[in-house]
Amino acid sequence: MGKISIDRVNEAYYGDLGTDFSNKTRERVNWIVTHVVGKKILDIGCSQGIVSILLGREGKNIDAIDISSESIDYAKKELEKEHASVQETVNFRVANFMTEPFDNDYDTVLLTEVIEHISDPKSFLEKVSQTIKPDGKLIITVPFGINDFIDHKRTYYYSALVEQLKDFFQIEEFTYLGKWTGVICKLKTEETPSYYTEQAVKDLEQAFYQVEREYINRIKSDLEQMNDLKSQLKTKTEENDEVNELKIVNKTLRNTIDEKEDLIRQLQIETVELLNREETALKAALVKQNKIDELNRQISVLEHRYKVIRKSRFGRVQVKYWELKRRLKKIVGRGKK
């Protein structure tokens, strides 16, 4: 089975999820911490543990529970970063509030973003009321209005919270914290207060106004961004048209270049073949020329030897001998005829 998605309140508080979300989370967390009374605190659904750790720094004794082991593991690692005095006062553990016994002497009980997850809030709040001292406090925060988170069981506005709380608690303060509602309660007395006052209606209307104003501002911002994106898209489209034309021209030029390169390669091949033939013919001519040069050299040698021999006494006798021999040969030839 995959991991349960946990509330990342610590990361939001320290700014890891964006500045705007961090500011809103700090406002809510600081509101919770400043309204805690007494020394002994029960933090039900403590998530990543930021509220418990902040209270631990102030020397309060915290029992902090959550049904998610992943959340508790995270909280314990965060607690290890704290001073030893803080670690001694904060106890994180995995527990189901509805199935385990708890003391009835807590000065403050915290239900921060918890009851919207509960299917039977009446039974849950009844048990919560049994853990608080007679003069103790219950501090609740819930998302204000629609929040389509996967395991949220219901949507809370003013009247829905009043109906849930009035059987066991008396509301002392009802505060709107942007997209969250904060409620401070004490145990119910015999006196039944009037919850639907003119001021309660005004506060609710003001909360609706703030949320609606934020949504309208966000819609305006989103529309401006959308129009800007449309303008950018139009510019990009025009640029793309120009780019496409350039691509066509480039493709044509590329084809022309490829054709020229093919022609150049063919001419290079033919040139190499021609050079090879010329080289072969030149080598053959050089061989013939060498032979002619050798014959000329030999003729020169013979002419020189002939001249030398002819000028010598022996040579002159030899020449006369050959001349007489030729004459004799001619005479003999005529006699045979």
C-alpha positions as CSV (number, residue, x, y, z in Angstrom):
1,M,0.0,0.0,0.0
2,G,1.3,3.5,-0.8
3,K,2.2,6.1,1.8
4,I,-0.5,8.2,3.3
5,S,-0.4,11.8,2.1
6,I,0.6,13.9,5.2
7,D,0.1,17.5,6.1
8,R,3.4,19.3,5.4
9,V,2.8,22.0,8.0
10,N,6.5,22.2,9.1
11,E,7.7,22.6,5.5
12,A,5.1,25.3,4.9
13,Y,6.0,27.1,8.2
14,Y,9.7,27.3,7.3
15,G,9.0,28.5,3.7
16,D,9.8,25.3,1.8
17,L,6.4,25.5,0.0
18,G,6.5,29.1,-1.1
19,T,6.6,32.5,0.6
20,D,2.8,33.3,0.4
21,F,1.8,29.9,1.8
22,S,4.5,30.2,4.5
23,N,3.2,33.6,5.7
24,K,-0.4,32.2,5.9
25,T,0.8,29.1,7.8
26,R,2.9,31.1,10.2
27,E,-0.1,33.4,10.9
28,R,-2.2,30.4,11.8
29,V,0.4,28.5,13.8
30,N,1.4,31.6,15.8
31,W,-2.3,32.3,16.5
32,I,-2.6,28.8,17.9
33,V,0.6,29.0,20.1
34,T,-0.3,32.4,21.6
35,H,-3.7,31.1,22.8
36,V,-2.4,28.1,24.6
37,V,-2.8,28.2,28.4
38,G,-1.3,26.1,31.2
39,K,1.6,23.7,31.2
40,K,0.1,20.4,30.2
41,I,-0.9,20.2,26.5
42,L,-2.5,17.5,24.4
43,D,-1.9,17.9,20.6
44,I,-4.3,15.6,18.8
45,G,-3.4,15.1,15.2
46,C,0.0,16.8,15.6
47,S,1.1,16.1,12.0
48,Q,4.8,17.1,11.5
49,G,4.9,18.5,15.0
50,I,5.7,22.2,14.5
51,V,3.1,23.5,17.1
52,S,4.3,21.0,19.7
53,I,7.9,21.9,19.2
54,L,7.2,25.6,19.4
55,L,5.4,25.0,22.7
56,G,8.2,22.8,23.9
57,R,10.6,25.7,23.5
58,E,8.4,27.6,26.0
59,G,8.8,24.8,28.6
60,K,5.3,23.3,28.2
61,N,4.8,19.5,28.6
62,I,3.3,18.2,25.3
63,D,1.7,14.9,24.6
64,A,1.5,14.9,20.8
65,I,-0.2,12.1,18.9
66,D,-1.0,11.3,15.3
67,I,-2.4,8.2,13.6
68,S,0.2,8.6,10.8
69,S,3.5,6.9,11.6
70,E,5.1,8.8,8.7
71,S,4.1,12.1,10.4
72,I,5.4,11.0,13.8
73,D,8.7,9.8,12.3
74,Y,9.1,13.2,10.7
75,A,8.2,15.0,13.9
76,K,10.7,13.0,15.9
77,K,13.5,13.8,13.5
78,E,12.6,17.5,13.8
79,L,12.6,17.2,17.6
80,E,16.2,15.7,17.5
81,K,17.4,19.0,16.1
82,E,16.1,20.8,19.3
83,H,17.9,21.5,22.6
84,A,17.8,18.7,25.1
85,S,15.4,20.7,27.3
86,V,12.9,20.8,24.5
87,Q,13.2,17.1,23.8
88,E,12.4,16.3,27.4
89,T,9.1,18.1,27.3
90,V,7.7,16.9,24.0
91,N,6.5,13.3,23.5
92,F,5.6,12.3,20.0
93,R,3.9,8.9,19.5
94,V,1.6,7.1,17.0
95,A,-1.8,6.8,18.6
96,N,-5.6,6.7,17.8
97,F,-7.3,9.1,20.2
98,M,-10.6,7.3,20.1
99,T,-9.2,3.9,21.1
100,E,-6.7,4.9,23.8
101,P,-7.3,6.3,27.3
102,F,-6.1,9.8,28.2
103,D,-5.9,11.8,31.4
104,N,-8.6,14.4,32.1
105,D,-6.2,17.1,33.4
106,Y,-4.9,18.8,30.2
107,D,-4.8,22.6,30.4
108,T,-5.2,23.0,26.6
109,V,-6.2,20.5,23.9
110,L,-5.3,21.2,20.3
111,L,-7.4,20.1,17.4
112,T,-5.6,21.8,14.4
113,E,-7.0,20.7,11.1
114,V,-8.5,17.5,12.6
115,I,-12.3,17.5,13.0
116,E,-12.9,17.9,9.2
117,H,-11.4,14.4,8.9
118,I,-13.7,12.9,11.5
119,S,-16.8,11.0,10.4
120,D,-18.5,11.1,13.9
121,P,-17.4,14.5,15.3
122,K,-20.0,14.4,18.1
123,S,-18.5,11.3,19.7
124,F,-15.0,12.6,19.1
125,L,-15.7,16.0,20.7
126,E,-17.4,14.3,23.7
127,K,-14.2,12.4,24.4
128,V,-12.1,15.6,23.9
129,S,-14.3,17.3,26.5
130,Q,-13.4,14.5,29.0
131,T,-9.7,15.3,28.8
132,I,-9.8,19.0,29.6
133,K,-9.6,20.6,33.1
134,P,-12.7,22.5,34.2
135,D,-10.9,25.8,33.4
136,G,-9.0,24.4,30.4
137,K,-9.2,25.4,26.8
138,L,-9.9,23.7,23.5
139,I,-8.3,25.3,20.4
140,I,-9.6,24.3,17.0
141,T,-8.6,25.3,13.5
142,V,-10.4,24.0,10.3
143,P,-10.3,25.1,6.7
144,F,-12.8,27.9,6.1
145,G,-15.4,26.7,3.6
146,I,-14.9,24.3,0.6
147,N,-11.7,22.2,0.7
148,D,-11.8,19.2,-1.6
149,F,-9.0,17.3,0.0
150,I,-9.4,13.6,-0.4
151,D,-10.1,12.7,3.2
152,H,-12.1,15.7,4.3
153,K,-15.5,14.6,5.5
154,R,-17.4,17.9,5.6
155,T,-17.2,21.7,4.9
156,Y,-17.2,24.0,7.9
157,Y,-18.6,27.5,8.0
158,Y,-19.8,29.3,11.2
159,S,-23.0,27.5,11.8
160,A,-21.6,24.0,11.1
161,L,-18.9,24.6,13.8
162,V,-21.4,26.0,16.3
163,E,-23.7,23.0,15.9
164,Q,-20.8,20.6,16.4
165,L,-19.4,22.3,19.5
166,K,-22.4,23.6,21.4
167,D,-23.3,20.3,23.1
168,F,-20.0,20.2,24.9
169,F,-18.3,23.5,24.6
170,Q,-18.9,27.2,24.9
171,I,-17.2,29.3,22.2
172,E,-15.1,32.2,23.6
173,E,-13.5,33.4,20.3
174,F,-14.2,32.8,16.7
175,T,-11.5,34.0,14.3
176,Y,-11.0,33.9,10.6
177,L,-7.4,33.3,9.5
178,G,-7.7,33.7,5.7
179,K,-8.7,30.3,4.5
180,W,-8.9,28.8,8.0
181,T,-11.2,29.3,10.9
182,G,-9.9,29.5,14.5
183,V,-12.0,28.7,17.5
184,I,-11.2,28.9,21.2
185,C,-13.6,27.0,23.5
186,K,-14.1,26.2,27.2
187,L,-16.2,23.5,28.7
188,K,-19.9,24.1,28.5
189,T,-21.6,25.5,31.6
190,E,-25.3,25.7,32.6
191,E,-25.6,29.0,30.9
192,T,-26.4,28.8,27.2
193,P,-24.9,31.6,25.3
194,S,-26.3,33.1,22.1
195,Y,-24.0,32.2,19.2
196,Y,-25.8,34.0,16.4
197,T,-25.1,37.6,17.2
198,E,-24.9,40.6,14.9
199,Q,-21.1,40.7,15.4
200,A,-20.8,37.0,14.4
201,V,-22.7,37.7,11.2
202,K,-20.5,40.7,10.5
203,D,-17.3,38.7,11.1
204,L,-18.6,35.9,8.8
205,E,-19.4,38.4,6.0
206,Q,-16.0,40.0,6.4
207,A,-14.3,36.6,6.2
208,F,-16.3,35.8,3.0
209,Y,-15.3,39.2,1.6
210,Q,-11.6,38.6,2.2
211,V,-11.7,35.1,0.7
212,E,-13.8,36.3,-2.3
213,R,-11.5,39.3,-2.8
214,E,-8.5,36.9,-2.8
215,Y,-10.2,34.7,-5.4
216,I,-11.2,37.7,-7.5
217,N,-7.6,39.0,-7.4
218,R,-6.3,35.6,-8.3
219,I,-8.7,35.4,-11.2
220,K,-7.6,38.8,-12.4
221,S,-4.0,37.8,-12.1
222,D,-4.7,34.5,-13.9
223,L,-6.5,36.4,-16.7
224,E,-3.6,38.8,-17.0
225,Q,-1.2,35.9,-17.2
226,M,-3.5,34.1,-19.7
227,N,-3.7,37.2,-21.9
228,D,0.1,37.6,-21.6
229,L,0.5,34.0,-22.6
230,K,-1.9,34.4,-25.5
231,S,0.2,37.4,-26.7
232,Q,3.3,35.4,-26.3
233,L,1.7,32.5,-28.2
234,K,0.7,34.8,-31.0
235,T,4.2,36.2,-31.2
236,K,5.6,32.7,-31.1
237,T,3.1,31.7,-33.8
238,E,4.2,34.6,-36.1
239,E,7.8,33.8,-35.3
240,N,7.1,30.1,-36.1
241,D,5.6,31.1,-39.4
242,E,8.7,33.1,-40.2
243,V,10.8,30.2,-39.0
244,N,8.8,27.8,-41.2
245,E,9.4,30.0,-44.2
246,L,13.1,30.1,-43.3
247,K,13.0,26.3,-42.9
248,I,11.6,26.0,-46.4
249,V,14.3,28.3,-47.9
250,N,16.9,26.5,-45.8
251,K,15.7,23.2,-47.1
252,T,15.8,24.4,-50.7
253,L,19.3,25.8,-50.2
254,R,20.3,22.6,-48.5
255,N,19.1,20.5,-51.5
256,T,21.0,22.9,-53.8
257,I,24.1,22.6,-51.7
258,D,23.7,18.8,-51.6
259,E,23.4,18.7,-55.4
260,K,26.5,21.0,-55.8
261,E,28.4,18.8,-53.3
262,D,27.5,15.7,-55.3
263,L,28.7,17.4,-58.5
264,I,31.9,18.5,-56.8
265,R,32.5,14.9,-55.5
266,Q,31.9,13.6,-59.1
267,L,34.4,16.1,-60.5
268,Q,36.9,15.2,-57.8
269,I,36.6,11.6,-58.8
270,E,37.0,12.3,-62.5
271,T,39.9,14.7,-61.7
272,V,41.7,12.0,-59.7
273,E,41.1,9.4,-62.5
274,L,42.5,11.9,-65.1
275,L,45.5,12.6,-62.9
276,N,46.1,8.9,-62.5
277,R,46.0,8.5,-66.3
278,E,48.3,11.5,-66.8
279,E,50.7,10.1,-64.1
280,T,50.8,6.7,-65.9
281,A,51.4,8.3,-69.3
282,L,54.1,10.5,-67.8
283,K,55.8,7.5,-66.2
284,A,55.7,5.7,-69.6
285,A,57.1,8.8,-71.3
286,L,59.9,9.0,-68.7
287,V,60.8,5.4,-69.3
288,K,61.0,6.0,-73.1
289,Q,62.9,9.1,-72.6
290,N,65.3,7.3,-70.3
291,K,65.8,4.6,-73.0
292,I,66.4,7.3,-75.7
293,D,68.8,9.1,-73.4
294,E,70.6,5.8,-72.8
295,L,70.8,5.1,-76.6
296,N,72.1,8.6,-77.2
297,R,74.6,8.1,-74.5
298,Q,75.7,4.8,-76.1
299,I,75.9,6.4,-79.6
300,S,78.0,9.2,-78.2
301,V,80.3,6.7,-76.6
302,L,80.6,4.8,-79.9
303,E,81.1,8.0,-81.9
304,H,83.8,9.0,-79.5
305,R,85.4,5.6,-79.7
306,Y,85.1,5.7,-83.5
307,K,86.8,9.1,-83.6
308,V,89.5,8.0,-81.3
309,I,90.2,4.8,-83.3
310,R,90.1,6.6,-86.6
311,K,92.7,9.1,-85.5
312,S,95.1,6.4,-84.3
313,R,97.5,4.6,-86.6
314,F,95.9,1.3,-85.9
315,G,92.5,2.8,-86.5
316,R,93.5,4.2,-89.9
317,V,94.8,0.8,-91.0
318,Q,91.6,-0.8,-89.7
319,V,89.5,1.7,-91.7
320,K,91.4,1.0,-94.9
321,Y,91.0,-2.7,-94.3
322,W,87.3,-2.4,-94.1
323,E,87.1,-0.2,-97.1
324,L,89.2,-2.6,-99.2
325,K,87.0,-5.4,-97.9
326,R,83.8,-3.6,-99.1
327,R,85.3,-3.0,-102.5
328,L,86.4,-6.5,-102.8
329,K,83.0,-7.7,-101.9
330,K,81.5,-5.4,-104.6
331,I,83.9,-6.7,-107.3
332,V,83.2,-10.3,-106.4
333,G,79.5,-9.6,-106.6
334,R,79.8,-8.1,-110.1
335,G,81.9,-11.1,-111.2
336,K,79.2,-13.6,-110.2
337,K,76.7,-11.8,-112.3
